[in-house]
Amino acid sequence: MSKLSLEYLRSEMTTAMKAGNKDLANNYKFLISELQRGRSKQYTDAEIVSVVKKLLASFMSDKVPAEKQDLSIINFLKSLLPETVSDSVVIEWIGNNIDFDSLPNKMAAIKLVIKEFGTRVDGGTVRKIIETKF
């Protein structure tokens, strides 16, 4: 079962409730309810990661004073995100796998990198790497 499937999230919520961990169970309930408000009952991992990133951004917004930010939900959402790939790994992969001469322009490489690494890499970061290193 995928770490970010609805089934997994429901299972973890149930486990947290049985263990008496109300805060964690409430965090899972919140995320599940946010997903259920969306357009689909079936989400890919990438779509769930996108929702988690948007929620995280809203909780960490400059509009919310630091003392009012809910660290419980912020840490919970961060724990669900996949580990990001380091810049050095991206640079190495690009150097070994992309022939810029065969692409219409340098920025076409962004799509190839994102296809390889998925949600573990940020498109903006990849763009900066390509602009500065290649």
N, C-alpha and C positions, 0 to 999 in steps of 0.2 A: 504494500500500500504506500502510495506516495506521501511524503511528509506534508505536502500542501493540498491534499485532496480534501473534499468536504467530509468524506468518510473518516479520514485520519483525524481531522479537527474535532469531529463529533466524538470519536473514540477517546481522544485525549481529554475532552471536556468531561466525559463520563468518568474517566479514571480520576481526574482532579476532584470531581464531586464526591466520589466514593472515598477518596483519601481525606476529605474534609478541607481541601484547599480552595476556599471560596473565591479568593482573589484570582487565582489561575482559572478556575471554572468560569468566572464572570468575564475574564478576558477572552476566553474561547467563545463564550456566548455572544459577546459583542462582535467578534470577527465573523462568526457564522451569520449573525443577523445582518451585518453589512454586506456579506456576499449574497445572501438571499434577497436583498433589496435590488440586486443587480439584474441584468438582462437575462441571465441564464441560470439553469440549475446545474449545468455541467461546466466546470471551469478547468482549463488547463493549468498546469503549474505556473506557467508564465503569466497567465491572467490573475491568478491569486497573488503572485509576487507583486504584480502591478498594483492591485488593490491595497496590499500591505504597505507598499512604498507610499502610496497616496495618503493612507491613514497616518502613517508615520510622519510624513511631511506636515500634515495638518496639526498633529499633536505637538510637533516641534517648531511650529510657525513662530516667526518673530512677533506676531500679534498676540501670542500667549506668553505672558511674563514667565520667566524661568521658575519662580516660586509657585506658580499655578500649574505647571506642567505635571502630568501624571506619570511619574517614573515607572510605575508598575506596568502600565499599558505600553509605554515607550520601549521598555526593556523586553517585554513580551513580543512585541512586533519585530524588534531587531533580532530576536532569537529565531524567528521564523524565516528570515531572509537567508538565501544561500550565501556561502562565503564568496567574496568577490575575488576575482583573479588579479594578481598583482600586475603592475605596469610592466615589470621586467618579463613576466611570462607572456604578456600580450606582444611586447616588442619582439621577443624571441620567436613566437609563433608567426608573426607577420613576416619577419625576415626569412623564415624557413619555408613558408607556404604561399606567399603572395608574390606574383610577378606583376609589378606595377605597369610594365610595358604592355601587358595584355589587357589592361583595364582601360575603359574610356577616360577615366580620370582617377586621381588618387583617392577621392572620397568614396568611390565605388568599393573600396576595400573595407569600409565600415560594415557593410552588409555581410561580407564574408566572415569578418571577425565575430560579429554578433551571432551569425548562424553557427559558428563553431562553439562559442562559449555561452550563448543564451543569456539568461538573466544574471549570470555571474559577472557580467561586464556591462559597464555603462557606455552608451553610444557617445555621449559627450566626451568622456575620457578617451575613448578610442580615437575620436576625431582629433583631439589635442595631440595624442601620440603620433598620429599620422602626419599632422601638420608640422610637428617639431622634429621628428626623428627620420622621416622618410621623404 
